[in-house]
Every structure is written in C-alpha cells, then in structure tokens.
Amino acid sequence: HGQGGGGGGASAQLSPPEVTAVRQLIAGYRESAAFLLRSADELENLILQQN
C-alpha cells in the first residue's frame, strides 16, 4: 500500500488527532469494502446456482 506522493506542501500536514481520525476512517472503509465483497460473492453464488 504505497503512500500517494503529494507535493509535500505544509498544507497537507495533519495534526496527530487528525491522523487518528483519518486512520479510523480508513479502517471503516476497509470494513465496508470487505462487507461489500462478501455480499457480492453471495449474490454471485446465488446467480450461479440458478443456472
């Protein structure tokens, strides 16, 4: 998981609390993605069983 190479501007600096909040957001996104993947697999299996 590479870190996006930004311009390195000071405006992109996050304070520690902001970093923590972003990490929590990322964790939530990954959880949601995993759930969606599972749901997609289940639906796909449902379709495959129809044929």
C-alpha positions in Angstrom: 0.0 0.0 0.0 2.1 2.9 -1.2 1.6 6.4 0.1 0.5 8.8 -2.5 3.3 11.1 -3.4 1.9 14.6 -2.8 3.5 17.9 -3.5 4.9 17.8 0.1 3.2 21.2 0.9 2.9 22.2 4.5 -0.9 22.5 3.9 -1.0 18.7 3.6 0.3 18.2 7.2 -2.2 16.7 9.6 -2.2 17.1 13.4 -2.0 13.9 15.5 -5.7 14.0 16.3 -6.5 14.4 12.6 -4.2 11.5 11.7 -6.1 9.3 14.3 -9.4 10.3 12.8 -8.2 9.5 9.3 -6.9 6.1 10.4 -10.3 5.3 11.9 -12.0 6.4 8.6 -9.6 4.1 6.7 -10.4 1.2 9.0 -14.1 1.9 8.4 -13.7 2.0 4.7 -11.8 -1.3 4.7 -14.6 -2.9 6.8 -17.2 -1.6 4.4 -15.3 -2.9 1.4 -14.9 -6.3 3.0 -18.7 -6.4 3.7 -19.5 -5.4 0.1 -17.1 -8.0 -1.3 -18.8 -10.7 0.8 -22.2 -9.5 -0.3 -21.2 -9.5 -4.0 -19.8 -13.0 -3.7 -23.0 -14.3 -2.1 -25.2 -12.7 -4.8 -22.9 -14.1 -7.5 -23.2 -17.6 -6.0 -27.0 -17.2 -5.9 -27.0 -16.4 -9.6 -24.6 -19.3 -10.4 -26.9 -21.7 -8.6 -29.8 -20.6 -10.8 -28.2 -21.8 -14.0 
